[in-house]
Every structure is written in structure tokens, then in C-alpha cells.
Amino acid sequence: MALSVPVAAASVGPRRRLVEWGLMALLVLSLVVLFLHQTRDVQAQAEGAAVKRTLAGLRTAMTLDYLRVQAGGQVHGTATSVAVSQRNPFELLDRVPTGYVGEKHWDVAASIKPGSWFFDRACPCVGYLPAGPPGQFSAEPLGLLQFRLVSGSGPIQLVADRQYLWQGQPLE
């Protein structure tokens, strides 16, 4: 017995194949766009976590330095609270964070490489220029995150200059 193939199934026209390939290409393109969007979100989450970790490390180092001074230690020869508050907190860390570019004046900070930390002694402030796309964080008007060193009766505090949001979540 001979196998018979229907004529309509055997002769699939080039137009139908073009539509099938077009739909396949559209599906692949949609998946690539979705993957890139998710990748950008994950990168922004990782950068936000790194920023929070660095701020926590700086705050911890300043608190430990304060406790060492209270216990009778010296703070590298500085005596006044103004000098202590203007001290670069990155010097208190065992390892400086990736992207630390040293002491910079706030006016030239916008020209540094994205993803960089710096300290402005005149302010005194810690600054960060985010590497991610601006839609992931709120840091108007320059796109820089600024945290002031505020001295009081206890340890020096690192306080955000304004309320920053990173992916809709407050960055403190």
C-alpha cells in the first residue's frame, strides 16, 4: 500500500514559511529584550547592595574609631572634633572599596568615572557616582549621591544629604 501525502501539506508555500520564521524571530527578540531588562535590574540590585555595604562599612569603622578614642587611643594626632569630622573615613577601612578614587572636590566629582567613591574634605562628604542607568536611582540634580559627616556627642554619623531612592527603596 502506498502512502499518500495530501497535496496541501506537501506544498507549504514560501509565504507561510516566511510568517513562521517571522514569528520565531519575534519570539527570540522578545526573549532577548526580556533577558537584557532582567540583567539590568539584577546589575542595579547588585550595585545598590554594594553601596549599602560600603556605607555600612564606613559607619562601622567610624563607630569603632570613636570607641577606640573613648577608650584612650589616639586619632592620628587630631585633637578637635572638627578635625575628626573632616578625617577621611575611607582611611579607617582595612580595604578601600572598589572604585574609590581618593579625595576630590565636589565640583569636579561629576567628571569621575561612574561607579566611583570619593571624599571631599572641604564638605566634609562622602560621594558616590552610580554606574547604573539613571532610572534605577534618584540622585538629582547631578546624579551623585552625597553623604555628610556629622559630628555630635557620639560617633560621627554618615547622613544622606537628601532622601535617595534606589529602585524605589530608600537608600540610607
Buried (B, 14 or more C-beta within 10 A) or exposed (E): EEEEEEEEEEEEEEEEEEEEEEEEEEEEEEEEEEEEEEEBEEBBBEBBEBBBEBBEBBBEBBBEBBEEBEEEEEBEEBEEEEEBBBBBBBEBBEEBBEBBBEEBEBEEBEEBEEBBBBBBEEBBBBBBBBBBEEEBBBBEEEEBBBBBBEBEEEBBBBEBBEEBEBBEEEBE
